[in-house]
Amino acid sequence: MDRTSQGWYLCNGIPKTKVLNHRISITDKVYIVIQEVVDEVEKKITDMQNEDLIQWEYIRHNLDVLYED
C-alpha cells in the first residue's frame, strides 16, 4: 500500500495481463482494516515460525542426549 497526497492506494502487478504497478485507490477506513489484517497475519506467521523452531530445538536436544558418548 502506498500513500500519496491524493490518499491511499493498493499497489500490485497483474502478471497474466502484464500490467505492472497497477494502483487502486482506497479510503483511510479501508486502509486501516487492511493494515489490521496484515498485522494479525504477520503475528500469526511469526508465532508459527517460533513454534516450529521450539519443536526443532526440542528434537535436536533429545537427539544429542540420545547419542552422547
C-alpha positions as CSV (number, residue, x, y, z in Angstrom):
1,M,0.0,0.0,0.0
2,D,1.2,3.5,-0.8
3,R,0.2,6.9,0.4
4,T,0.3,9.9,-1.8
5,S,-1.1,13.4,-1.5
6,Q,-4.3,12.1,-3.0
7,G,-4.7,9.2,-0.5
8,W,-4.0,5.5,-0.1
9,Y,-3.5,3.0,-2.9
10,L,-3.3,-0.7,-3.1
11,C,-0.4,-1.4,-5.5
12,N,0.3,-4.6,-7.3
13,G,1.1,-6.0,-10.8
14,I,-1.1,-8.3,-12.8
15,P,1.3,-10.9,-14.4
16,K,-1.3,-12.6,-16.6
17,T,-2.0,-9.3,-18.5
18,K,1.5,-7.9,-17.9
19,V,0.1,-4.8,-16.2
20,L,2.8,-3.6,-13.8
21,N,2.4,-1.2,-10.9
22,H,-1.4,-1.3,-11.0
23,R,-3.0,1.0,-8.4
24,I,-6.4,1.0,-6.8
25,S,-7.4,3.9,-4.6
26,I,-8.8,3.1,-1.2
27,T,-10.2,5.2,1.7
28,D,-8.5,5.7,5.0
29,K,-11.0,3.4,6.7
30,V,-10.3,0.6,4.2
31,Y,-6.5,1.1,4.7
32,I,-7.0,0.7,8.5
33,V,-8.9,-2.6,8.1
34,I,-6.4,-4.0,5.6
35,Q,-3.4,-3.0,7.8
36,E,-5.0,-4.7,10.9
37,V,-5.4,-7.9,8.9
38,V,-1.8,-7.7,7.6
39,D,-0.6,-7.1,11.2
40,E,-2.6,-10.1,12.5
41,V,-1.3,-12.4,9.8
42,E,2.3,-11.3,10.3
43,K,1.9,-12.0,14.0
44,K,0.4,-15.5,13.4
45,I,3.2,-16.3,10.9
46,T,5.8,-15.3,13.5
47,D,4.1,-17.3,16.2
48,M,4.0,-20.4,13.9
49,Q,7.7,-20.0,13.0
50,N,8.6,-19.7,16.6
51,E,6.6,-22.9,17.4
52,D,8.5,-24.7,14.6
53,L,11.8,-23.5,16.0
54,I,11.0,-24.6,19.5
55,Q,9.9,-28.1,18.3
56,W,13.2,-28.4,16.2
57,E,15.3,-27.4,19.2
58,Y,13.5,-30.0,21.4
59,I,14.2,-32.7,18.8
60,R,17.8,-31.7,18.4
61,H,18.4,-31.6,22.2
62,N,16.9,-35.1,22.6
63,L,19.0,-36.5,19.7
64,D,22.1,-35.0,21.4
65,V,21.2,-36.7,24.7
66,L,20.4,-40.0,23.0
67,Y,23.7,-40.1,21.2
68,E,26.0,-38.8,23.9
69,D,29.1,-40.9,24.5
